[in-house]
Each structure stands twice: as C-alpha cells, then as structure tokens.
Amino acid sequence: MDSQLTLHYTAQRMRQFYALTKPRVTLLAVFCVVIGMFLATPGMVPWRVLFAGTAGIALLAGAAFAINCLIEREIDAKMARTRARPLPRGELTSLQAVVFAGVIGGIGMFLLYRYVNALTMWLTFGTFVGYAVIYTAVLKPATPQNIVIGGLSGAMPPLLGWTAVTGEVAPEALLLVLIIYAWTPPHFWALALYRTEEFARAGLPMLPVTHGQKFTRLHVLLYTVILIASTLLPFAYGMSGLIYLVAALALGGMFLYYAVRIYIAYSDRLAQQTFRFSVLYLAGLFTALLVDHYVYV
C-alpha cells in the first residue's frame, strides 16, 4: 500500500511539474523548431542534431514557461483559464518552480552546447530571457503592445532549428521568424477579445482592456493582412514553390474570413473559433512549407 501511495504521489508531482512547461504551447514551438531544421537542409537532418537540438530547445522553452508561471502566479489565480495551474492552487512552491526551471534549463543548455552548437545555445538562452523576463515581467504588465514588442521571442523557434543544423543565421530563417511574429498579434488578440473581463480583473493592460473591443477587432484584421503578406515572402524570395503558395493563399483566405467576421459581426464564440483556427493555421502553413521543400529539392 505504501509503495502504491508513493507511486501515486510521484506521478501526481510529475504531472504538476509537467504542467508548468505549458505542454501544448511547447509542442507548437518544438514543431516549428523541427520544421526549421528540415528546411535548413536538402536531405535528412543529422540524428544527433535532431534529437539533442529538439530536446535542448524544448527544455529551455519549458523552463521559460515555468518562470512565466512563477511570475504570473497571482495573476493566474484571478483568471478562469489559468487558476487551475499548479502554482495558483498551491500544489507547488515558488522555490520548487525555480529549481525545476533551473534544472531543465541547465540540461537544455548543456545539450545544445555539447551536441549542437554554441550559437543555437545562446540564441535559445536569449529567447528564454526575452520571454521569461522581458515579456512576462516587463512588457506584459506595462503596455497593451506587449504581444507586439515581445512577440519576437515567441517567433524564434524556426530560426533556432535552422541554426542547429547550419550554425548560422540565414535570410530564409528570418522569413520564418517574420511569419510567426506577424501571426502572434491576431492569434493572441482573438483570445484577449473573449477573455477581456478576466484580463481587466487581473489588471493586465491588454489591447481590448485599454482601447476597447472595436479597436482590437480592427487590429486583428489589419495584422491578419500583414500576416498574409508575410507568408508570400518565401515564394517571392525563391525559398518555396507552388505547393506552398497555394496552401498559403488558401489558409490565409480562411484566416482573413475569420478576421473580417470578427470585425463586422463579433461574438465571443467567433473569437474562440478564430483563436483555435489560428493554431491550426500555423501548423498547416509550416507543414505545407516542409512538403514543398522536399518536393522541389
């Protein structure tokens, strides 16, 4: 019986630490990392780089999210979407979160330095600082443009994957960063629109809180147009072919449809649908880019 209780406690504790890493967001980031790796080479990514690079970047991303949860634990307690996280519920202490982030972050940096390259390690560490410190602690509570200014850290994964393989920053990788950077505002503001009251209660100056829903809905539309234009650059640059172009136009048209509807006929349900679609949009876009890459190699 004691061993069963110990196993149950251990499994529960592991789930709590795992939740600190925001697994779904980490998974999307890692997906973009892997796409960046494969786009950086006409053949197969070396196995050591693929596994050590993916693991190292994932661990540092998880550490950044753990620090984010730590800094925002009081804010999370005020919001329905986040109050079930381990820190607001008191399931983990602040010290445990710091130690956990330090351990997995340190392991991630070791893997990147030892088995990948120093450039990728430092860029990933810079991304960690950009998200966990600059965005979370400085920008998010200070300005409604937090997601625009701080969005660069969240746009870095494909560049990290690219440098893991090549050891250098290339224009093609920067185009991928630009796409995610342009995608972030309409993706996040769709969420902020139907969570406006929660953000206001938490005291966060999100765009719909400070400037109202109509202003935010217009910016969702404008940034969606910017996003669509950004997604055409890989084709214009010669990085991709017709498969990607068709997919980018089709997916962009669907995103624009949602953005226009949000602007002219808003509802919380529509904003939720837009937010969910935006995740599928990014995954579909990068998948099309990868398929196109190997078809036209």
Backbone hydrogen bonds, N-H to C=O, Kabsch-Sander energy under -0.5 kcal/mol:
donor,donor_aa,acceptor,acceptor_aa,energy
5,L,1,M,-2.4
6,T,2,D,-2.3
7,L,3,S,-2.6
8,H,4,Q,-2.5
9,Y,5,L,-2.6
10,T,6,T,-2.7
11,A,7,L,-2.6
12,Q,8,H,-2.4
13,R,9,Y,-2.6
14,M,10,T,-2.4
15,R,11,A,-2.1
16,Q,12,Q,-1.8
17,F,13,R,-2.2
18,Y,14,M,-2.6
19,A,15,R,-2.2
20,L,16,Q,-1.0
20,L,17,F,-0.5
21,T,17,F,-0.6
21,T,18,Y,-1.3
22,K,19,A,-1.7
25,V,22,K,-0.6
26,T,22,K,-2.5
27,L,23,P,-2.6
28,L,24,R,-1.7
29,A,25,V,-2.2
30,V,26,T,-2.8
31,F,27,L,-2.3
32,C,28,L,-1.9
33,V,29,A,-1.9
34,V,30,V,-2.6
35,I,31,F,-2.2
36,G,32,C,-2.2
37,M,33,V,-2.0
38,F,34,V,-2.3
39,L,35,I,-2.4
40,A,36,G,-0.9
40,A,37,M,-0.7
41,T,38,F,-1.0
50,L,46,P,-2.8
51,F,47,W,-2.6
52,A,48,R,-2.4
53,G,49,V,-2.0
54,T,49,V,-0.5
54,T,50,L,-1.5
55,A,51,F,-2.5
56,G,52,A,-2.7
57,I,53,G,-2.4
58,A,54,T,-2.4
59,L,55,A,-2.5
60,L,56,G,-2.0
61,A,57,I,-2.4
62,G,58,A,-2.6
63,A,59,L,-2.1
64,A,60,L,-2.2
65,F,61,A,-2.2
66,A,62,G,-2.0
67,I,63,A,-2.1
68,N,64,A,-2.2
69,C,65,F,-2.5
70,L,66,A,-1.9
71,I,67,I,-2.7
72,E,68,N,-2.1
73,R,70,L,-1.2
76,D,72,E,-3.5
77,A,73,R,-1.3
78,K,75,I,-1.6
79,M,76,D,-1.3
82,T,79,M,-1.1
83,R,79,M,-1.9
85,R,82,T,-1.9
89,R,85,R,-1.7
90,G,87,L,-1.3
91,E,86,P,-2.3
92,L,86,P,-1.0
97,A,93,T,-1.9
98,V,94,S,-2.3
99,V,95,L,-2.7
100,F,96,Q,-2.5
101,A,97,A,-2.6
102,G,98,V,-2.6
103,V,99,V,-2.6
104,I,100,F,-2.5
105,G,101,A,-2.3
106,G,102,G,-2.2
107,I,103,V,-2.3
108,G,104,I,-2.2
109,M,105,G,-2.3
110,F,106,G,-2.2
111,L,107,I,-2.5
112,L,108,G,-2.1
113,Y,109,M,-2.5
114,R,110,F,-3.0
115,Y,111,L,-2.3
116,V,112,L,-1.4
117,N,112,L,-0.8
121,M,117,N,-1.7
122,W,118,A,-2.7
123,L,119,L,-2.6
124,T,120,T,-2.4
125,F,121,M,-2.4
126,G,122,W,-2.5
127,T,123,L,-2.0
128,F,124,T,-2.2
129,V,125,F,-2.4
130,G,126,G,-2.6
131,Y,127,T,-2.3
132,A,128,F,-2.8
133,V,129,V,-1.8
134,I,129,V,-2.1
135,Y,130,G,-2.4
136,T,131,Y,-2.1
137,A,133,V,-1.3
138,V,133,V,-1.1
138,V,134,I,-0.7
139,L,134,I,-2.7
140,K,135,Y,-3.1
142,A,139,L,-1.5
143,T,139,L,-2.1
146,N,143,T,-1.4
148,V,145,Q,-0.6
149,I,145,Q,-2.8
150,G,146,N,-2.8
152,L,149,I,-0.7
153,S,150,G,-1.0
154,G,150,G,-0.6
155,A,151,G,-0.9
155,A,152,L,-0.7
156,M,153,S,-0.9
159,L,156,M,-1.0
160,L,156,M,-2.1
161,G,157,P,-2.3
162,W,158,P,-2.1
163,T,159,L,-2.7
164,A,160,L,-1.7
165,V,161,G,-1.1
165,V,162,W,-0.6
166,T,162,W,-2.5
167,G,163,T,-2.0
174,L,170,A,-1.7
175,L,171,P,-1.8
176,L,172,E,-1.4
177,V,173,A,-1.8
178,L,174,L,-2.4
179,I,175,L,-1.9
180,I,176,L,-1.9
181,Y,177,V,-2.6
182,A,178,L,-2.4
183,W,179,I,-1.8
184,T,180,I,-1.8
187,H,183,W,-1.9
188,F,184,T,-2.9
189,W,185,P,-3.1
190,A,186,P,-1.3
191,L,187,H,-1.0
192,A,188,F,-2.5
193,L,189,W,-2.0
194,Y,190,A,-1.1
195,R,191,L,-0.7
196,T,193,L,-0.7
199,F,195,R,-2.3
200,A,196,T,-2.5
201,R,197,E,-2.3
202,A,198,E,-1.9
203,G,199,F,-0.6
203,G,200,A,-0.9
204,L,199,F,-2.4
206,M,204,L,-2.0
209,V,206,M,-1.2
210,T,206,M,-2.2
211,H,207,L,-3.0
212,G,207,L,-0.5
212,G,208,P,-0.5
216,T,212,G,-1.6
217,R,213,Q,-3.1
218,L,214,K,-2.0
219,H,215,F,-1.8
220,V,216,T,-2.3
221,L,217,R,-1.7
222,L,218,L,-2.6
223,Y,219,H,-2.6
224,T,220,V,-1.5
225,V,221,L,-1.8
226,I,222,L,-2.0
227,L,223,Y,-2.4
228,I,224,T,-2.5
229,A,225,V,-2.2
230,S,226,I,-2.2
231,T,227,L,-2.2
232,L,228,I,-0.7
232,L,229,A,-0.8
233,L,230,S,-1.3
236,A,232,L,-2.2
237,Y,233,L,-2.7
238,G,234,P,-0.6
238,G,235,F,-0.8
239,M,234,P,-2.5
240,S,234,P,-1.2
245,L,241,G,-1.9
246,V,242,L,-2.8
247,A,243,I,-2.0
248,A,244,Y,-3.2
249,L,245,L,-2.4
250,A,246,V,-2.5
251,L,247,A,-3.0
252,G,248,A,-2.3
253,G,249,L,-2.3
254,M,250,A,-1.7
255,F,251,L,-2.3
256,L,252,G,-2.7
257,Y,253,G,-1.8
258,Y,254,M,-2.0
259,A,255,F,-2.5
260,V,256,L,-2.7
261,R,257,Y,-2.1
262,I,258,Y,-2.5
263,Y,259,A,-1.8
264,I,260,V,-2.5
265,A,261,R,-2.8
271,A,267,S,-2.1
272,Q,268,D,-2.3
273,Q,269,R,-2.3
274,T,270,L,-2.5
275,F,271,A,-2.4
276,R,272,Q,-2.4
277,F,273,Q,-2.5
278,S,274,T,-2.3
279,V,275,F,-1.1
280,L,276,R,-1.5
281,Y,277,F,-3.1
282,L,278,S,-1.9
283,A,279,V,-2.0
284,G,280,L,-2.8
285,L,281,Y,-2.7
286,F,282,L,-2.3
287,T,283,A,-2.0
288,A,284,G,-2.3
289,L,285,L,-1.9
290,L,286,F,-1.9
291,V,287,T,-2.6
292,D,288,A,-2.7
293,H,289,L,-2.0
294,Y,290,L,-1.8
295,V,291,V,-2.0
296,Y,292,D,-2.2
